[in-house]
């Protein structure tokens, strides 16, 4: 049982470390058109070309 | 994205490719429609009708949305939103973007058209992390 818990903790730690290692860009929000609540958990900023 | 309603905020920035005939005027059109409260409606039409984005087509889409046509046409022809578009382009270039669409999901860069499942996986990871 203890081994199972230990393995689970190692996996959890590895997943946290992997998440922390993701490259993130700081993109200013500006006053561009927005859809969705300002306090949403996810902010998606899309650069688009209609053609 | 309906399944994520209330959990996602979507922000759009214009990045018209300079060598495409109608990219810039389409960006002008969506912002001009936005001035009249119809940004997202025009956005949806342009995605659906692309690449038919010449001036006359854009004007016909504005008419479909029952915009003030005199105002819309004037905005289009005077490139009223040039400064906003230039600002977005400058930001895109500063971020070294070379493809559209490019999406940042909580700062994670996703380049080009990707399958829904690919985007969904990132969103789910971000939600899982945020909700911990």
N, CA and C atoms of all chains as a GROMACS GRO file, in nm:
protein
  549
    1UNK      N    1   0.083  -0.122   0.000
    1UNK     CA    2   0.000   0.000   0.000
    1UNK      C    3   0.086   0.126   0.000
    2UNK      N    4   0.191   0.121   0.090
    2UNK     CA    5   0.280   0.237   0.099
    2UNK      C    6   0.352   0.263  -0.034
    3UNK      N    7   0.388   0.153  -0.099
    3UNK     CA    8   0.458   0.166  -0.227
    3UNK      C    9   0.366   0.232  -0.330
    4UNK      N   10   0.240   0.191  -0.330
    4UNK     CA   11   0.142   0.249  -0.424
    4UNK      C   12   0.130   0.399  -0.402
    5UNK      N   13   0.121   0.439  -0.275
    5UNK     CA   14   0.110   0.582  -0.244
    5UNK      C   15   0.235   0.657  -0.289
    6UNK      N   16   0.350   0.593  -0.264
    6UNK     CA   17   0.476   0.656  -0.302
    6UNK      C   18   0.484   0.677  -0.454
    7UNK      N   19   0.444   0.571  -0.527
    7UNK     CA   20   0.446   0.581  -0.675
    7UNK      C   21   0.350   0.691  -0.722
    8UNK      N   22   0.233   0.696  -0.659
    8UNK     CA   23   0.134   0.798  -0.697
    8UNK      C   24   0.190   0.938  -0.672
    9UNK      N   25   0.259   0.954  -0.560
    9UNK     CA   26   0.317   1.086  -0.527
    9UNK      C   27   0.426   1.125  -0.626
   10UNK      N   28   0.505   1.024  -0.666
   10UNK     CA   29   0.612   1.052  -0.765
   10UNK      C   30   0.549   1.097  -0.897
   11UNK      N   31   0.444   1.028  -0.939
   11UNK     CA   32   0.375   1.066  -1.064
   11UNK      C   33   0.318   1.206  -1.054
   12UNK      N   34   0.260   1.237  -0.937
   12UNK     CA   35   0.202   1.370  -0.916
   12UNK      C   36   0.310   1.477  -0.926
   13UNK      N   37   0.424   1.449  -0.860
   13UNK     CA   38   0.536   1.543  -0.862
   13UNK      C   39   0.586   1.564  -1.003
   14UNK      N   40   0.599   1.452  -1.076
   14UNK     CA   41   0.648   1.462  -1.215
   14UNK      C   42   0.553   1.542  -1.302
   15UNK      N   43   0.422   1.521  -1.282
   15UNK     CA   44   0.325   1.595  -1.365
   15UNK      C   45   0.328   1.744  -1.331
   16UNK      N   46   0.348   1.777  -1.202
   16UNK     CA   47   0.357   1.919  -1.162
   16UNK      C   48   0.481   1.982  -1.224
   17UNK      N   49   0.593   1.906  -1.218
   17UNK     CA   50   0.718   1.958  -1.275
   17UNK      C   51   0.707   1.977  -1.426
   18UNK      N   52   0.642   1.881  -1.493
   18UNK     CA   53   0.624   1.890  -1.638
   18UNK      C   54   0.539   2.011  -1.673
   19UNK      N   55   0.436   2.037  -1.594
   19UNK     CA   56   0.348   2.150  -1.618
   19UNK      C   57   0.423   2.283  -1.598
   20UNK      N   58   0.508   2.284  -1.493
   20UNK     CA   59   0.583   2.406  -1.463
   20UNK      C   60   0.686   2.435  -1.572
   21UNK      N   61   0.724   2.330  -1.646
   21UNK     CA   62   0.828   2.343  -1.747
   21UNK      C   63   0.775   2.394  -1.882
   22UNK      N   64   0.644   2.410  -1.893
   22UNK     CA   65   0.584   2.452  -2.020
   22UNK      C   66   0.619   2.598  -2.048
   23UNK      N   67   0.658   2.628  -2.172
   23UNK     CA   68   0.689   2.765  -2.209
   23UNK      C   69   0.560   2.845  -2.223
   24UNK      N   70   0.558   2.958  -2.157
   24UNK     CA   71   0.440   3.046  -2.164
   24UNK      C   72   0.481   3.186  -2.208
   25UNK      N   73   0.401   3.242  -2.294
   25UNK     CA   74   0.429   3.376  -2.345
   25UNK      C   75   0.336   3.476  -2.276
   26UNK      N   76   0.392   3.590  -2.246
   26UNK     CA   77   0.314   3.696  -2.182
   26UNK      C   78   0.257   3.786  -2.292
   27UNK      N   79   0.133   3.761  -2.328
   27UNK     CA   80   0.070   3.837  -2.437
   27UNK      C   81  -0.026   3.939  -2.376
   28UNK      N   82  -0.002   4.067  -2.400
   28UNK     CA   83  -0.092   4.168  -2.342
   28UNK      C   84  -0.235   4.152  -2.394
   29UNK      N   85  -0.331   4.175  -2.308
   29UNK     CA   86  -0.472   4.158  -2.346
   29UNK      C   87  -0.522   4.275  -2.430
   30UNK      N   88  -0.479   4.394  -2.395
   30UNK     CA   89  -0.522   4.513  -2.469
   30UNK      C   90  -0.673   4.532  -2.462
   31UNK      N   91  -0.726   4.606  -2.557
   31UNK     CA   92  -0.870   4.632  -2.556
   31UNK      C   93  -0.937   4.568  -2.677
   32UNK      N   94  -0.879   4.458  -2.722
   32UNK     CA   95  -0.934   4.388  -2.839
   32UNK      C   96  -1.067   4.322  -2.803
   33UNK      N   97  -1.148   4.291  -2.905
   33UNK     CA   98  -1.278   4.228  -2.880
   33UNK      C   99  -1.263   4.099  -2.798
   34UNK      N  100  -1.353   4.081  -2.704
   34UNK     CA  101  -1.346   3.966  -2.613
   34UNK      C  102  -1.480   3.896  -2.605
   35UNK      N  103  -1.472   3.766  -2.584
   35UNK     CA  104  -1.592   3.685  -2.563
   35UNK      C  105  -1.568   3.600  -2.439
   36UNK      N  106  -1.663   3.600  -2.348
   36UNK     CA  107  -1.646   3.521  -2.226
   36UNK      C  108  -1.613   3.609  -2.107
   37UNK      N  109  -1.627   3.552  -1.987
   37UNK     CA  110  -1.608   3.632  -1.866
   37UNK      C  111  -1.463   3.672  -1.842
   38UNK      N  112  -1.439   3.792  -1.791
   38UNK     CA  113  -1.302   3.838  -1.768
   38UNK      C  114  -1.227   3.756  -1.661
   39UNK      N  115  -1.302   3.689  -1.575
   39UNK     CA  116  -1.237   3.608  -1.470
   39UNK      C  117  -1.230   3.459  -1.507
   40UNK      N  118  -1.241   3.429  -1.635
   40UNK     CA  119  -1.238   3.289  -1.680
   40UNK      C  120  -1.105   3.224  -1.644
   41UNK      N  121  -1.108   3.093  -1.624
   41UNK     CA  122  -0.985   3.021  -1.589
   41UNK      C  123  -0.889   3.012  -1.708
   42UNK      N  124  -0.946   3.014  -1.826
   42UNK     CA  125  -0.865   3.006  -1.948
   42UNK      C  126  -0.877   3.134  -2.028
   43UNK      N  127  -0.763   3.189  -2.066
   43UNK     CA  128  -0.764   3.303  -2.156
   43UNK      C  129  -0.698   3.260  -2.288
   44UNK      N  130  -0.774   3.272  -2.394
   44UNK     CA  131  -0.721   3.238  -2.526
   44UNK      C  132  -0.708   3.367  -2.607
   45UNK      N  133  -0.589   3.391  -2.657
   45UNK     CA  134  -0.568   3.507  -2.743
   45UNK      C  135  -0.533   3.455  -2.881
   46UNK      N  136  -0.615   3.492  -2.977
   46UNK     CA  137  -0.595   3.440  -3.112
   46UNK      C  138  -0.555   3.552  -3.207
   47UNK      N  139  -0.449   3.529  -3.282
   47UNK     CA  140  -0.410   3.618  -3.391
   47UNK      C  141  -0.462   3.555  -3.519
   48UNK      N  142  -0.545   3.629  -3.591
   48UNK     CA  143  -0.606   3.566  -3.707
   48UNK      C  144  -0.603   3.653  -3.831
   49UNK      N  145  -0.614   3.584  -3.942
   49UNK     CA  146  -0.622   3.647  -4.074
   49UNK      C  147  -0.743   3.581  -4.140
   50UNK      N  148  -0.838   3.661  -4.183
   50UNK     CA  149  -0.962   3.601  -4.235
   50UNK      C  150  -0.944   3.537  -4.372
   51UNK      N  151  -0.843   3.583  -4.447
   51UNK     CA  152  -0.829   3.527  -4.583
   51UNK      C  153  -0.755   3.394  -4.581
   52UNK      N  154  -1.678   2.477  -2.856
   52UNK     CA  155  -1.630   2.529  -2.729
   52UNK      C  156  -1.745   2.553  -2.630
   53UNK      N  157  -1.865   2.515  -2.674
   53UNK     CA  158  -1.983   2.536  -2.589
   53UNK      C  159  -1.968   2.466  -2.454
   54UNK      N  160  -1.898   2.351  -2.456
   54UNK     CA  161  -1.883   2.274  -2.332
   54UNK      C  162  -1.799   2.349  -2.228
   55UNK      N  163  -1.726   2.451  -2.270
   55UNK     CA  164  -1.641   2.527  -2.177
   55UNK      C  165  -1.701   2.663  -2.144
   56UNK      N  166  -1.826   2.679  -2.170
   56UNK     CA  167  -1.892   2.808  -2.149
   56UNK      C  168  -1.867   2.859  -2.006
   57UNK      N  169  -1.825   2.984  -1.996
   57UNK     CA  170  -1.798   3.043  -1.865
   57UNK      C  171  -1.657   3.020  -1.815
   58UNK      N  172  -1.586   2.929  -1.884
   58UNK     CA  173  -1.450   2.896  -1.839
   58UNK      C  174  -1.343   2.955  -1.928
   59UNK      N  175  -1.386   3.003  -2.045
   59UNK     CA  176  -1.288   3.054  -2.141
   59UNK      C  177  -1.320   3.198  -2.178
   60UNK      N  178  -1.216   3.278  -2.182
   60UNK     CA  179  -1.228   3.413  -2.237
   60UNK      C  180  -1.146   3.413  -2.366
   61UNK      N  181  -1.211   3.452  -2.475
   61UNK     CA  182  -1.144   3.455  -2.605
   61UNK      C  183  -1.121   3.599  -2.647
   62UNK      N  184  -0.997   3.628  -2.682
   62UNK     CA  185  -0.960   3.762  -2.727
   62UNK      C  186  -0.900   3.751  -2.867
   63UNK      N  187  -0.950   3.833  -2.957
   63UNK     CA  188  -0.900   3.825  -3.094
   63UNK      C  189  -0.815   3.945  -3.130
   64UNK      N  190  -0.706   3.917  -3.196
   64UNK     CA  191  -0.621   4.023  -3.250
   64UNK      C  192  -0.600   4.000  -3.399
   65UNK      N  193  -0.592   4.110  -3.470
   65UNK     CA  194  -0.581   4.102  -3.616
   65UNK      C  195  -0.435   4.082  -3.657
   66UNK      N  196  -0.416   3.985  -3.747
   66UNK     CA  197  -0.282   3.967  -3.803
   66UNK      C  198  -0.294   3.939  -3.952
   67UNK      N  199  -0.340   4.042  -4.028
   67UNK     CA  200  -0.357   4.022  -4.173
   67UNK      C  201  -0.222   4.008  -4.243
   68UNK      N  202  -0.212   3.905  -4.323
   68UNK     CA  203  -0.087   3.880  -4.395
   68UNK      C  204  -0.075   3.984  -4.507
   69UNK      N  205   0.040   4.048  -4.514
   69UNK     CA  206   0.053   4.164  -4.603
   69UNK      C  207   0.046   4.132  -4.751
   70UNK      N  208   0.074   4.006  -4.787
   70UNK     CA  209   0.075   3.974  -4.930
   70UNK      C  210  -0.057   3.912  -4.979
   71UNK      N  211  -0.157   3.908  -4.894
   71UNK     CA  212  -0.287   3.858  -4.939
   71UNK      C  213  -0.377   3.976  -4.974
   72UNK      N  214  -0.452   3.962  -5.081
   72UNK     CA  215  -0.528   4.075  -5.135
   72UNK      C  216  -0.629   4.134  -5.036
   73UNK      N  217  -0.700   4.047  -4.964
   73UNK     CA  218  -0.814   4.098  -4.887
   73UNK      C  219  -0.797   4.085  -4.735
   74UNK      N  220  -0.682   4.046  -4.692
   74UNK     CA  221  -0.662   4.028  -4.548
   74UNK      C  222  -0.684   4.157  -4.470
   75UNK      N  223  -0.625   4.265  -4.522
   75UNK     CA  224  -0.634   4.390  -4.448
   75UNK      C  225  -0.777   4.446  -4.448
   76UNK      N  226  -0.839   4.445  -4.563
   76UNK     CA  227  -0.974   4.503  -4.571
   76UNK      C  228  -1.073   4.419  -4.488
   77UNK      N  229  -1.049   4.290  -4.478
   77UNK     CA  230  -1.136   4.205  -4.395
   77UNK      C  231  -1.120   4.241  -4.247
   78UNK      N  232  -0.996   4.270  -4.208
   78UNK     CA  233  -0.972   4.312  -4.068
   78UNK      C  234  -1.042   4.446  -4.042
   79UNK      N  235  -1.035   4.535  -4.141
   79UNK     CA  236  -1.106   4.663  -4.127
   79UNK      C  237  -1.257   4.639  -4.112
   80UNK      N  238  -1.308   4.546  -4.192
   80UNK     CA  239  -1.453   4.520  -4.192
   80UNK      C  240  -1.501   4.467  -4.056
   81UNK      N  241  -1.425   4.375  -3.999
   81UNK     CA  242  -1.471   4.318  -3.872
   81UNK      C  243  -1.466   4.423  -3.761
   82UNK      N  244  -1.366   4.509  -3.766
   82UNK     CA  245  -1.357   4.613  -3.663
   82UNK      C  246  -1.465   4.721  -3.686
   83UNK      N  247  -1.494   4.749  -3.811
   83UNK     CA  248  -1.600   4.846  -3.841
   83UNK      C  249  -1.735   4.791  -3.794
   84UNK      N  250  -1.757   4.662  -3.815
   84UNK     CA  251  -1.881   4.600  -3.766
   84UNK      C  252  -1.883   4.605  -3.613
   85UNK      N  253  -1.767   4.586  -3.553
   85UNK     CA  254  -1.757   4.592  -3.407
   85UNK      C  255  -1.799   4.728  -3.353
   86UNK      N  256  -1.767   4.832  -3.424
   86UNK     CA  257  -1.808   4.968  -3.383
   86UNK      C  258  -1.960   4.980  -3.377
   87UNK      N  259  -2.026   4.894  -3.455
   87UNK     CA  260  -2.173   4.898  -3.456
   87UNK      C  261  -2.232   4.780  -3.377
   88UNK      N  262  -2.149   4.720  -3.292
   88UNK     CA  263  -2.198   4.615  -3.204
   88UNK      C  264  -2.215   4.479  -3.268
   89UNK      N  265  -2.152   4.459  -3.387
   89UNK     CA  266  -2.171   4.331  -3.457
   89UNK      C  267  -2.037   4.265  -3.490
   90UNK      N  268  -1.941   4.278  -3.401
   90UNK     CA  269  -1.809   4.221  -3.427
   90UNK      C  270  -1.817   4.069  -3.449
   91UNK      N  271  -1.877   4.000  -3.353
   91UNK     CA  272  -1.875   3.853  -3.359
   91UNK      C  273  -1.959   3.799  -3.473
   92UNK      N  274  -2.067   3.872  -3.504
   92UNK     CA  275  -2.150   3.830  -3.617
   92UNK      C  276  -2.070   3.841  -3.748
   93UNK      N  277  -1.997   3.952  -3.762
   93UNK     CA  278  -1.916   3.969  -3.883
   93UNK      C  279  -1.800   3.869  -3.884
   94UNK      N  280  -1.741   3.848  -3.770
   94UNK     CA  281  -1.633   3.749  -3.757
   94UNK      C  282  -1.678   3.613  -3.810
   95UNK      N  283  -1.797   3.571  -3.769
   95UNK     CA  284  -1.848   3.440  -3.812
   95UNK      C  285  -1.873   3.436  -3.963
   96UNK      N  286  -1.927   3.546  -4.014
   96UNK     CA  287  -1.954   3.551  -4.159
   96UNK      C  288  -1.823   3.544  -4.237
   97UNK      N  289  -1.723   3.619  -4.193
   97UNK     CA  290  -1.596   3.623  -4.267
   97UNK      C  291  -1.527   3.486  -4.267
   98UNK      N  292  -1.534   3.417  -4.157
   98UNK     CA  293  -1.473   3.283  -4.152
   98UNK      C  294  -1.547   3.189  -4.248
   99UNK      N  295  -1.678   3.206  -4.252
   99UNK     CA  296  -1.761   3.120  -4.336
   99UNK      C  297  -1.741   3.151  -4.485
  100UNK      N  298  -1.730   3.279  -4.517
  100UNK     CA  299  -1.725   3.320  -4.658
  100UNK      C  300  -1.584   3.327  -4.716
  101UNK      N  301  -1.483   3.327  -4.630
  101UNK     CA  302  -1.345   3.336  -4.678
  101UNK      C  303  -1.318   3.228  -4.782
  102UNK      N  304  -1.250   3.260  -4.892
  102UNK     CA  305  -1.173   3.380  -4.921
  102UNK      C  306  -1.249   3.489  -4.998
  103UNK      N  307  -1.382   3.482  -5.001
  103UNK     CA  308  -1.458   3.584  -5.075
  103UNK      C  309  -1.468   3.708  -4.986
  104UNK      N  310  -1.364   3.789  -4.990
  104UNK     CA  311  -1.354   3.901  -4.896
  104UNK      C  312  -1.322   4.032  -4.966
  105UNK      N  313  -1.358   4.043  -5.093
  105UNK     CA  314  -1.336   4.169  -5.164
  105UNK      C  315  -1.431   4.275  -5.110
  106UNK      N  316  -1.405   4.400  -5.145
  106UNK     CA  317  -1.482   4.512  -5.090
  106UNK      C  318  -1.633   4.494  -5.108
  107UNK      N  319  -1.673   4.458  -5.229
  107UNK     CA  320  -1.818   4.446  -5.255
  107UNK      C  321  -1.880   4.335  -5.170
  108UNK      N  322  -1.808   4.226  -5.156
  108UNK     CA  323  -1.861   4.117  -5.073
  108UNK      C  324  -1.873   4.162  -4.928
  109UNK      N  325  -1.773   4.232  -4.878
  109UNK     CA  326  -1.777   4.279  -4.738
  109UNK      C  327  -1.896   4.371  -4.716
  110UNK      N  328  -1.920   4.456  -4.815
  110UNK     CA  329  -2.034   4.548  -4.804
  110UNK      C  330  -2.166   4.469  -4.802
  111UNK      N  331  -2.172   4.364  -4.883
  111UNK     CA  332  -2.296   4.283  -4.882
  111UNK      C  333  -2.314   4.211  -4.748
  112UNK      N  334  -2.204   4.169  -4.684
  112UNK     CA  335  -2.215   4.104  -4.553
  112UNK      C  336  -2.264   4.206  -4.448
  113UNK      N  337  -2.214   4.329  -4.461
  113UNK     CA  338  -2.256   4.434  -4.368
  113UNK      C  339  -2.407   4.460  -4.383
  114UNK      N  340  -2.452   4.456  -4.508
  114UNK     CA  341  -2.595   4.477  -4.534
  114UNK      C  342  -2.677   4.364  -4.471
  115UNK      N  343  -2.624   4.241  -4.482
  115UNK     CA  344  -2.692   4.126  -4.419
  115UNK      C  345  -2.710   4.148  -4.269
  116UNK      N  346  -2.611   4.212  -4.209
  116UNK     CA  347  -2.615   4.236  -4.065
  116UNK      C  348  -2.691   4.365  -4.030
  117UNK      N  349  -2.744   4.428  -4.134
  117UNK     CA  350  -2.824   4.551  -4.117
  117UNK      C  351  -2.745   4.660  -4.046
  118UNK      N  352  -2.618   4.674  -4.088
  118UNK     CA  353  -2.536   4.782  -4.033
  118UNK      C  354  -2.573   4.914  -4.100
  119UNK      N  355  -2.530   5.022  -4.037
  119UNK     CA  356  -2.541   5.154  -4.099
  119UNK      C  357  -2.441   5.155  -4.215
  120UNK      N  358  -2.492   5.145  -4.338
  120UNK     CA  359  -2.404   5.120  -4.452
  120UNK      C  360  -2.314   5.239  -4.486
  121UNK      N  361  -2.367   5.358  -4.466
  121UNK     CA  362  -2.286   5.476  -4.497
  121UNK      C  363  -2.164   5.479  -4.404
  122UNK      N  364  -2.190   5.455  -4.280
  122UNK     CA  365  -2.083   5.456  -4.180
  122UNK      C  366  -1.984   5.341  -4.204
  123UNK      N  367  -2.038   5.223  -4.233
  123UNK     CA  368  -1.952   5.106  -4.256
  123UNK      C  369  -1.861   5.128  -4.377
  124UNK      N  370  -1.920   5.175  -4.486
  124UNK     CA  371  -1.843   5.195  -4.609
  124UNK      C  372  -1.737   5.302  -4.589
  125UNK      N  373  -1.774   5.405  -4.518
  125UNK     CA  374  -1.677   5.512  -4.491
  125UNK      C  375  -1.561   5.460  -4.406
  126UNK      N  376  -1.594   5.381  -4.304
  126UNK     CA  377  -1.489   5.323  -4.217
  126UNK      C  378  -1.394   5.235  -4.298
  127UNK      N  379  -1.455   5.159  -4.389
  127UNK     CA  380  -1.377   5.067  -4.472
  127UNK      C  381  -1.283   5.145  -4.565
  128UNK      N  382  -1.339   5.245  -4.632
  128UNK     CA  383  -1.263   5.318  -4.734
  128UNK      C  384  -1.158   5.411  -4.675
  129UNK      N  385  -1.182   5.457  -4.554
  129UNK     CA  386  -1.081   5.548  -4.492
  129UNK      C  387  -0.984   5.469  -4.403
  130UNK      N  388  -1.001   5.339  -4.399
  130UNK     CA  389  -0.919   5.251  -4.314
  130UNK      C  390  -0.914   5.308  -4.172
  131UNK      N  391  -1.032   5.324  -4.118
  131UNK     CA  392  -1.046   5.387  -3.987
  131UNK      C  393  -0.967   5.313  -3.876
  132UNK      N  394  -0.956   5.182  -3.891
  132UNK     CA  395  -0.895   5.104  -3.782
  132UNK      C  396  -0.750   5.066  -3.811
  133UNK      N  397  -0.689   5.141  -3.902
  133UNK     CA  398  -0.551   5.110  -3.941
  133UNK      C  399  -0.457   5.107  -3.820
  134UNK      N  400  -0.473   5.201  -3.729
  134UNK     CA  401  -0.383   5.207  -3.613
  134UNK      C  402  -0.396   5.082  -3.525
  135UNK      N  403  -0.522   5.037  -3.507
  135UNK     CA  404  -0.544   4.916  -3.425
  135UNK      C  405  -0.480   4.795  -3.493
  136UNK      N  406  -0.501   4.787  -3.624
  136UNK     CA  407  -0.447   4.673  -3.699
  136UNK      C  408  -0.294   4.675  -3.695
  137UNK      N  409  -0.238   4.795  -3.714
  137UNK     CA  410  -0.091   4.807  -3.709
  137UNK      C  411  -0.038   4.769  -3.571
  138UNK      N  412  -0.112   4.808  -3.468
  138UNK     CA  413  -0.072   4.775  -3.331
  138UNK      C  414  -0.070   4.623  -3.311
  139UNK      N  415  -0.174   4.556  -3.361
  139UNK     CA  416  -0.180   4.410  -3.348
  139UNK      C  417  -0.068   4.342  -3.428
  140UNK      N  418  -0.043   4.395  -3.548
  140UNK     CA  419   0.064   4.338  -3.631
  140UNK      C  420   0.199   4.354  -3.559
  141UNK      N  421   0.220   4.472  -3.501
  141UNK     CA  422   0.346   4.497  -3.431
  141UNK      C  423   0.363   4.400  -3.315
  142UNK      N  424   0.254   4.374  -3.246
  142UNK     CA  425   0.259   4.279  -3.134
  142UNK      C  426   0.290   4.138  -3.186
  143UNK      N  427   0.223   4.100  -3.295
  143UNK     CA  428   0.246   3.967  -3.353
  143UNK      C  429   0.393   3.952  -3.395
  144UNK      N  430   0.448   4.057  -3.454
  144UNK     CA  431   0.587   4.050  -3.498
  144UNK      C  432   0.682   4.046  -3.379
  145UNK      N  433   0.646   4.120  -3.274
  145UNK     CA  434   0.729   4.118  -3.153
  145UNK      C  435   0.730   3.980  -3.090
  146UNK      N  436   0.620   3.908  -3.109
  146UNK     CA  437   0.610   3.771  -3.056
  146UNK      C  438   0.667   3.669  -3.155
  147UNK      N  439   0.718   3.721  -3.266
  147UNK     CA  440   0.782   3.636  -3.367
  147UNK      C  441   0.684   3.536  -3.430
  148UNK      N  442   0.562   3.581  -3.452
  148UNK     CA  443   0.461   3.493  -3.513
  148UNK      C  444   0.479   3.495  -3.665
  149UNK      N  445   0.460   3.381  -3.726
  149UNK     CA  446   0.476   3.373  -3.870
  149UNK      C  447   0.363   3.296  -3.936
  150UNK      N  448   0.261   3.264  -3.859
  150UNK     CA  449   0.153   3.183  -3.914
  150UNK      C  450   0.021   3.223  -3.847
  151UNK      N  451  -0.087   3.210  -3.922
  151UNK     CA  452  -0.219   3.230  -3.862
  151UNK      C  453  -0.305   3.107  -3.889
  152UNK      N  454  -0.394   3.073  -3.801
  152UNK     CA  455  -0.406   3.136  -3.671
  152UNK      C  456  -0.295   3.091  -3.576
  153UNK      N  457  -0.256   3.180  -3.486
  153UNK     CA  458  -0.174   3.139  -3.372
  153UNK      C  459  -0.254   3.173  -3.248
  154UNK      N  460  -0.264   3.076  -3.160
  154UNK     CA  461  -0.345   3.094  -3.039
  154UNK      C  462  -0.255   3.079  -2.917
  155UNK      N  463  -0.277   3.165  -2.820
  155UNK     CA  464  -0.210   3.149  -2.692
  155UNK      C  465  -0.316   3.107  -2.590
  156UNK      N  466  -0.296   2.989  -2.533
  156UNK     CA  467  -0.390   2.938  -2.433
  156UNK      C  468  -0.322   2.948  -2.298
  157UNK      N  469  -0.365   3.042  -2.218
  157UNK     CA  470  -0.295   3.076  -2.093
  157UNK      C  471  -0.144   3.089  -2.120
  158UNK      N  472  -0.112   3.153  -2.231
  158UNK     CA  473   0.028   3.179  -2.266
  158UNK      C  474   0.095   3.068  -2.344
  159UNK      N  475   0.030   2.953  -2.362
  159UNK     CA  476   0.090   2.842  -2.437
  159UNK      C  477   0.062   2.860  -2.585
  160UNK      N  478   0.167   2.862  -2.662
  160UNK     CA  479   0.152   2.895  -2.805
  160UNK      C  480   0.111   2.773  -2.887
  161UNK      N  481   0.007   2.792  -2.968
  161UNK     CA  482  -0.039   2.687  -3.059
  161UNK      C  483  -0.040   2.748  -3.200
  162UNK      N  484   0.043   2.694  -3.286
  162UNK     CA  485   0.060   2.752  -3.420
  162UNK      C  486  -0.021   2.676  -3.524
  163UNK      N  487  -0.095   2.752  -3.605
  163UNK     CA  488  -0.165   2.692  -3.718
  163UNK      C  489  -0.296   2.624  -3.680
  164UNK      N  490  -0.367   2.581  -3.783
  164UNK     CA  491  -0.495   2.511  -3.760
  164UNK      C  492  -0.468   2.374  -3.701
  165UNK      N  493  -0.523   2.348  -3.586
  165UNK     CA  494  -0.502   2.220  -3.519
  165UNK      C  495  -0.637   2.152  -3.499
  166UNK      N  496  -0.635   2.022  -3.490
  166UNK     CA  497  -0.762   1.951  -3.465
  166UNK      C  498  -0.820   1.995  -3.331
  167UNK      N  499  -0.950   1.989  -3.324
  167UNK     CA  500  -1.020   2.027  -3.201
  167UNK      C  501  -0.965   1.952  -3.080
  168UNK      N  502  -0.937   1.824  -3.098
  168UNK     CA  503  -0.890   1.740  -2.986
  168UNK      C  504  -0.756   1.791  -2.931
  169UNK      N  505  -0.675   1.846  -3.018
  169UNK     CA  506  -0.544   1.899  -2.977
  169UNK      C  507  -0.564   2.019  -2.884
  170UNK      N  508  -0.652   2.109  -2.925
  170UNK     CA  509  -0.681   2.230  -2.845
  170UNK      C  510  -0.749   2.189  -2.714
  171UNK      N  511  -0.841   2.097  -2.726
  171UNK     CA  512  -0.918   2.050  -2.609
  171UNK      C  513  -0.825   1.993  -2.502
  172UNK      N  514  -0.724   1.918  -2.545
  172UNK     CA  515  -0.630   1.857  -2.452
  172UNK      C  516  -0.558   1.966  -2.370
  173UNK      N  517  -0.516   2.071  -2.438
  173UNK     CA  518  -0.445   2.179  -2.367
  173UNK      C  519  -0.541   2.250  -2.271
  174UNK      N  520  -0.662   2.276  -2.318
  174UNK     CA  521  -0.760   2.343  -2.232
  174UNK      C  522  -0.788   2.258  -2.108
  175UNK      N  523  -0.806   2.129  -2.128
  175UNK     CA  524  -0.833   2.040  -2.014
  175UNK      C  525  -0.717   2.038  -1.916
  176UNK      N  526  -0.596   2.038  -1.968
  176UNK     CA  527  -0.478   2.041  -1.879
  176UNK      C  528  -0.476   2.169  -1.797
  177UNK      N  529  -0.505   2.280  -1.866
  177UNK     CA  530  -0.504   2.410  -1.797
  177UNK      C  531  -0.614   2.418  -1.692
  178UNK      N  532  -0.731   2.365  -1.726
  178UNK     CA  533  -0.842   2.368  -1.631
  178UNK      C  534  -0.811   2.281  -1.509
  179UNK      N  535  -0.756   2.165  -1.539
  179UNK     CA  536  -0.721   2.072  -1.431
  179UNK      C  537  -0.621   2.138  -1.335
  180UNK      N  538  -0.525   2.207  -1.392
  180UNK     CA  539  -0.423   2.274  -1.311
  180UNK      C  540  -0.484   2.390  -1.232
  181UNK      N  541  -0.569   2.467  -1.299
  181UNK     CA  542  -0.628   2.587  -1.235
  181UNK      C  543  -0.726   2.550  -1.124
  182UNK      N  544  -0.792   2.436  -1.141
  182UNK     CA  545  -0.895   2.397  -1.044
  182UNK      C  546  -0.840   2.320  -0.924
  183UNK      N  547  -0.706   2.292  -0.928
  183UNK     CA  548  -0.645   2.218  -0.816
  183UNK      C  549  -0.651   2.300  -0.688
   0.00000   0.00000   0.00000
